[in-house]
Amino acid sequence: MTGTSKQIALIGAGPMGLAAAKLMAQHDIAFQGFELHSDVGGLWDIDGPRSTMYDSAHLISSKRMTEFTDFPMREDVAEYPSHNALKQYFRDFAKHFDLYEKYHFGAEVLTCEPLGRSGEGWRVTWRDGAGEHSATFAGVMIANGTLSAPNMPAFKGAFTGELIHASHYRAPTQFTDKRVLVIGAGNSGCDIAVDAIHHGKSTDLSMRRGYYFVPKYVFGKPADTMGGAIKLPMWLKRPIDQTILKWFVGNPQKYGFPKPDYKLYESHPVVNSLVLYHVGHGDLKIRPDVDHMDGKTVHFTDGTSGEYDMILAATGYRLDYPFIEKQHLNWQGDAPHLFLNAMHPGRDDLFVLGMVEASGLGWQGRHEQAEMVVRYIKALRAGTQSAKGLQSEKAKGFQRATGGMNYLNLARMAYYVDKATYRKAVTGWIRKLGGAKP
């Protein structure tokens, strides 16, 4: 296999890679897909080599608010699908749009190196069962996901029990007959803590900060489907949603949860009602942040301590693009600084897809990001004025599309955007580049 002067190297066959592949095929943009695993699905295929999925994992958003608009999930799929249902969804998607033949599976991309300035090509090197290969491509489109490289903090002291990151958690039987401490109360941490309750001797949950908890159902309907009918400015939406949360969730502080030191939507809420249920029933104990460890004893910042056989750190993930040097991605702080989280300010042959997070964005919102990029490539090659306008816009400097939101200064929030602000900007460029109004 060799690249061509017009061919794009597409890395990854997860949701974003598949969306980009479908769009490039529809717009007659030549590309070659590379996927490390033997099949599509990315993170959602639990057997994939970089998947961090666990047996009990489900979507935290409902299927209708998450699916691709032009490929709805089947009616018999649950409202909050499991990872197995989603793996099948992406396989069906790839078959429906004839994408399998566009990918080289079992291919690990090792390096992506520019051959010069923008437009002069890239040398891509990969390894498969037959050995190591390289070829020249017109551009590189990175879609290898954001949740595969564990962010494992350094703890003071030494723990002599079992210490793992959530990425190494697969099944709740790992907790059998153990005193368990889960560190980190994001969505995965809360899910895993609930698993541990049913298998371990005891389960504690250590939290560094408070969270807002959102139920999965409101008035019998998925909670994320309730707010789309009327568009409200954030200054009005926030107090209304906080009132609704008080009705359906109550006050988590009465169970021992710390009070959030930030406003609603300045960090991702936890979509999990079971963790509140189990704390209320005494099955789960809330602990503050860890101070230090000594043998099997963990000392917390409030002066208390506990004895544990196993610690699971649900401390998130860091962005990881191991096959390309950070300098090529305009990396700033904890993430690449890219126009609308996708486009390099000075290059028109390097794109990152899926490096975007927002409450309620779903895969359709990310599909729009891919459509903007694909239409931009097509318009550039046609020499249109709209493409030159976007080229100029991203080259002159820009800010992340936060919509004025003061997101927490955390690595996992470094690529967070405000959904309304982001989608308005992206769909605006899609229209300018020749796409129909979404």
C-alpha positions in Angstrom: 0.0 0.0 0.0 1.3 3.4 -0.9 0.0 6.9 -0.4 -0.7 9.4 -3.2 -0.3 13.1 -3.5 -4.1 13.6 -3.0 -4.7 10.9 -0.3 -5.4 11.8 3.3 -4.1 9.4 6.1 -7.0 8.9 8.5 -6.0 7.5 11.9 -8.7 5.7 13.9 -12.0 3.9 13.2 -13.9 5.0 16.3 -17.0 7.3 16.0 -15.0 10.3 14.7 -12.9 8.3 12.3 -16.0 6.6 10.9 -17.8 10.0 10.5 -14.8 11.5 8.7 -14.4 8.4 6.5 -18.1 8.5 5.5 -17.9 12.2 4.7 -14.6 12.0 2.7 -16.1 9.1 0.6 -19.2 11.2 0.0 -17.2 14.2 -1.1 -14.8 12.2 -3.3 -11.7 13.0 -1.1 -9.2 10.1 -1.4 -8.0 8.7 1.9 -6.5 5.7 3.6 -7.8 4.7 7.0 -5.6 3.1 9.6 -6.9 1.2 12.7 -4.9 -0.5 15.4 -7.7 -3.0 16.2 -9.1 -5.7 13.9 -12.5 -4.0 13.7 -14.3 -0.6 14.0 -15.7 1.0 17.2 -12.7 2.4 18.9 -13.3 2.9 22.6 -16.6 1.1 22.4 -15.2 -2.2 21.4 -14.1 -3.6 24.8 -11.7 -6.0 23.1 -9.8 -3.3 21.3 -6.1 -2.9 22.4 -6.6 0.7 23.6 -10.2 0.4 24.8 -10.7 1.5 28.5 -14.3 0.1 28.6 -15.6 -2.0 31.4 -18.3 -4.6 31.5 -21.0 -2.5 33.1 -20.4 0.7 31.0 -23.4 2.4 29.3 -23.8 5.8 27.6 -24.5 8.6 30.1 -26.5 10.4 27.4 -29.6 8.9 25.8 -29.4 7.3 22.4 -31.5 9.9 20.6 -29.3 12.7 21.9 -26.1 10.9 21.0 -26.6 9.0 17.7 -25.7 10.2 14.2 -28.7 11.9 12.6 -28.4 10.0 9.3 -28.0 6.7 11.1 -30.4 6.4 14.0 -30.0 3.6 16.5 -32.5 0.7 16.2 -35.8 1.0 18.2 -34.9 -2.2 20.1 -31.7 -0.6 21.5 -32.1 0.6 25.1 -32.4 4.4 25.8 -29.0 4.3 27.5 -27.2 1.6 25.5 -24.4 -0.7 26.7 -21.0 -0.7 25.2 -21.9 -4.0 23.4 -24.9 -2.3 21.7 -22.7 0.6 20.7 -20.0 -1.7 19.3 -22.7 -3.2 17.0 -24.0 0.2 16.1 -20.6 1.3 14.8 -20.1 -2.0 12.9 -23.6 -1.5 11.3 -22.6 2.1 10.5 -19.4 1.0 8.8 -21.2 -1.7 6.8 -24.0 0.7 5.7 -21.7 3.3 4.4 -19.2 0.8 2.9 -16.3 1.9 5.1 -14.6 -1.4 5.9 -12.7 -1.5 2.6 -11.4 2.0 3.3 -9.4 0.9 6.4 -6.2 -1.0 6.9 -6.9 -2.9 10.1 -4.3 -4.2 12.5 -2.1 -1.2 11.6 -0.4 0.8 14.3 0.7 4.2 13.1 4.2 4.9 14.5 5.1 8.4 13.2 3.7 11.2 11.2 6.3 13.6 9.9 5.8 16.7 7.8 7.9 16.9 4.6 8.0 20.7 4.7 5.5 23.5 4.9 1.8 23.1 4.7 0.8 21.3 1.4 4.1 19.6 0.9 3.0 16.3 2.3 3.5 14.0 5.3 5.5 10.8 5.7 3.4 8.3 7.7 5.0 5.1 9.1 3.0 2.2 10.4 3.5 -1.4 11.6 1.3 -4.4 10.8 1.6 -8.2 10.7 3.9 -8.0 7.7 6.3 -5.5 9.3 7.0 -1.8 9.1 6.0 0.4 6.2 5.9 4.1 5.3 4.2 6.2 2.6 3.7 9.8 1.7 0.2 11.4 2.1 -1.2 14.8 1.2 -2.4 15.3 4.8 -3.1 13.7 8.1 -6.4 13.5 9.9 -6.1 12.3 13.5 -9.2 10.6 15.1 -7.7 8.2 17.7 -9.8 9.3 20.6 -9.3 11.1 23.9 -9.8 8.4 26.5 -7.1 5.8 26.2 -4.0 7.3 28.1 -4.5 7.1 31.9 -3.9 10.1 34.0 -2.4 8.4 37.1 -1.6 10.9 39.8 1.4 10.5 42.1 0.4 9.7 45.7 2.4 10.6 48.7 3.7 7.5 50.6 3.4 3.9 49.5 0.4 1.6 49.3 1.1 -2.1 49.7 -2.3 -3.3 48.5 -3.5 -3.4 44.9 -3.5 0.0 43.1 -4.9 0.3 39.6 -6.2 3.0 37.3 -9.8 2.8 36.0 -8.4 1.9 32.6 -7.4 -1.5 34.0 -10.8 -2.2 35.4 -12.9 -4.7 33.5 -15.3 -6.7 35.7 -16.7 -6.2 39.2 -15.3 -9.6 40.3 -12.0 -7.7 40.6 -13.4 -6.4 43.9 -14.5 -9.7 45.4 -13.9 -9.8 49.2 -11.8 -6.6 49.2 -12.0 -3.3 51.0 -12.1 -0.9 48.2 -11.3 2.8 47.8 -12.3 4.5 44.6 -10.5 7.8 44.1 -12.3 10.2 41.8 -16.1 10.8 41.5 -16.6 11.5 37.9 -19.0 9.5 35.8 -16.7 6.4 35.6 -15.7 6.7 39.3 -19.3 6.7 40.4 -20.2 3.8 38.0 -17.3 1.7 39.3 -18.0 2.5 42.9 -21.6 1.2 42.5 -20.1 -2.0 41.0 -17.7 -2.4 43.9 -20.6 -2.1 46.4 -22.0 -5.4 45.3 -18.8 -7.4 45.4 -16.4 -5.9 47.8 -16.3 -6.1 51.6 -16.7 -2.3 51.8 -16.5 0.6 49.4 -15.4 4.2 50.0 -15.3 7.0 47.5 -12.7 9.8 47.8 -13.6 13.1 46.3 -11.4 16.1 45.8 -14.3 18.4 44.9 -18.1 18.4 44.7 -20.2 17.5 41.7 -23.6 18.3 40.4 -25.6 15.1 40.0 -28.1 14.6 37.2 -30.7 11.8 37.1 -31.0 9.8 34.0 -34.8 10.2 33.9 -37.0 13.2 34.5 -40.8 12.7 34.4 -40.2 9.3 32.9 -38.1 10.6 30.0 -34.3 10.7 29.5 -33.2 13.9 31.2 -31.1 15.1 28.3 -34.2 15.2 26.0 -36.0 17.6 28.2 -34.2 20.8 27.6 -34.0 21.0 23.8 -37.4 22.4 22.9 -36.7 25.9 24.2 -33.3 27.6 23.9 -32.5 29.6 26.9 -29.5 31.9 27.6 -27.1 30.4 30.3 -28.0 33.1 32.8 -31.6 31.8 32.8 -31.0 28.1 32.0 -28.6 27.6 35.0 -31.1 28.6 37.8 -33.9 26.7 36.1 -31.9 23.5 35.8 -30.6 23.9 39.4 -34.1 24.0 40.6 -35.1 20.9 38.6 -32.0 19.1 40.1 -33.2 20.0 43.6 -36.6 18.5 42.9 -35.2 15.2 41.5 -31.9 14.8 43.3 -32.2 16.8 46.5 -29.2 18.0 48.4 -26.2 15.7 47.9 -24.4 17.4 50.8 -26.7 15.8 53.3 -25.2 12.4 52.3 -21.6 13.7 52.9 -20.8 14.9 49.4 -18.8 18.1 49.3 -20.5 21.2 47.9 -19.3 22.1 44.4 -17.1 25.2 44.4 -18.1 26.1 40.9 -21.3 26.8 39.0 -23.5 24.3 37.2 -22.0 23.4 33.7 -18.5 24.7 34.5 -17.6 21.1 34.7 -19.3 17.9 33.4 -22.1 16.8 35.8 -22.3 13.2 37.0 -25.2 11.4 35.4 -25.8 8.8 38.1 -28.6 8.4 40.6 -27.5 5.1 42.0 -24.5 6.5 43.8 -26.8 8.8 45.8 -29.1 5.9 46.5 -26.3 3.7 47.9 -24.7 6.5 50.0 -28.2 7.1 51.5 -28.5 3.4 52.3 -25.0 3.3 54.0 -23.5 1.1 51.3 -21.0 3.7 50.3 -19.0 6.1 52.4 -17.8 9.5 51.1 -14.2 10.4 51.9 -12.3 13.6 51.2 -9.1 13.9 49.1 -6.2 11.6 49.9 -3.3 13.1 51.8 -0.9 10.1 52.0 -0.7 6.4 52.1 1.1 4.1 54.5 1.0 0.3 53.8 -2.7 -0.5 53.5 -3.7 2.6 55.4 -4.9 5.7 53.5 -4.9 9.0 55.3 -7.3 11.7 54.2 -7.0 15.5 54.3 -9.5 15.8 57.1 -7.3 13.7 59.4 -9.3 10.5 59.2 -7.9 7.2 57.7 -9.1 3.9 56.4 -7.8 0.4 55.7 -8.0 -0.9 52.1 -7.0 -3.9 50.1 -7.5 -2.2 46.7 -7.5 1.3 45.4 -8.9 2.2 42.0 -8.0 5.6 40.7 -10.8 7.0 38.5 -8.7 10.0 37.8 -9.4 10.5 34.1 -7.3 10.5 30.9 -4.9 12.7 29.2 -4.7 13.6 25.5 -2.3 11.3 23.7 -1.1 11.4 20.1 2.0 9.3 20.4 2.7 9.2 16.7 3.2 12.9 16.2 5.4 15.5 17.9 3.6 18.0 20.1 5.1 20.9 18.3 3.3 19.9 15.1 -0.1 20.1 16.8 0.4 23.7 18.2 0.2 22.2 21.7 -0.4 24.8 24.4 -0.8 23.7 28.1 -2.8 20.5 28.3 -4.1 20.3 24.8 -3.4 21.4 21.2 -4.7 24.9 20.4 -6.7 24.4 17.3 -9.3 26.4 15.5 -12.7 25.1 16.6 -10.7 22.3 18.3 -9.9 20.7 14.9 -7.8 23.0 12.5 -4.2 23.9 12.8 -3.8 27.7 12.5 -0.9 27.5 10.1 -1.3 24.2 8.2 -4.1 23.1 5.9 -3.0 19.4 5.9 -3.3 18.5 9.5 -6.5 18.0 11.5 -7.6 16.6 14.8 -11.1 15.2 15.1 -13.0 14.4 18.3 -10.9 16.5 20.6 -14.0 18.4 21.8 -16.2 17.9 24.8 -19.4 19.6 25.7 -22.5 18.7 27.7 -25.1 17.4 25.2 -22.8 17.6 22.1 -23.4 14.0 21.1 -21.9 12.3 18.1 -23.9 14.5 15.7 -22.2 17.6 17.0 -18.9 15.9 16.4 -20.0 14.8 13.0 -20.6 18.5 12.2 -16.9 19.1 13.2 -15.9 16.4 10.7 -18.1 17.9 8.0 -16.6 21.3 8.5 -13.1 19.9 8.0 -14.0 17.7 5.0 -15.8 20.6 3.3 -12.8 22.9 4.0 -10.4 20.4 2.3 -12.7 20.2 -0.7 -13.2 23.9 -0.9 -9.4 24.6 -0.6 -8.7 22.3 -3.5 -11.4 24.1 -5.5 -9.8 27.5 -4.5 -13.1 29.0 -3.3 -13.4 32.3 -1.5 -15.0 30.7 1.5 -12.1 28.4 2.0 -9.7 31.4 1.8 -11.9 33.2 4.4 -11.6 30.3 6.8 -7.9 29.9 6.2 -7.4 33.6 7.0 -9.7 33.4 10.1 -7.8 30.5 11.7 -4.4 32.0 10.9 -5.0 35.4 12.7 -5.6 34.0 16.2 -8.6 32.6 18.1 -10.0 31.6 21.4 -11.7 28.4 22.4 -15.5 28.5 21.9 -16.4 28.6 25.6 -19.2 31.0 25.2 -17.9 32.9 28.2 -18.2 29.9 30.5 -15.5 29.7 33.2 -14.6 26.1 33.0 -12.5 24.5 35.7 -8.8 24.8 35.0 -8.2 21.1 34.7 -6.5 19.0 32.0 -9.8 17.2 31.2 -11.5 20.6 30.6 -8.7 21.9 28.4 -10.8 21.1 25.2 -14.2 21.8 26.7 -16.6 24.1 24.7 -20.0 25.5 25.1 -22.3 23.5 22.9 -24.5 26.3 21.5 -21.5 28.5 20.8 -19.5 25.7 19.2 -22.3 24.3 17.0 -23.2 27.8 15.8 -19.7 28.5 14.7 -19.2 25.1 13.1 -22.5 25.0 11.2 -21.9 28.6 10.1 -18.7 27.5 8.4 -20.4 24.4 6.9 -23.0 26.7 5.3 -20.2 29.1 4.0 -18.3 26.2 2.6 -21.3 24.9 0.6 -23.2 22.8 3.0 -26.9 22.9 3.6 -28.2 24.4 6.8 -28.4 21.6 9.4 
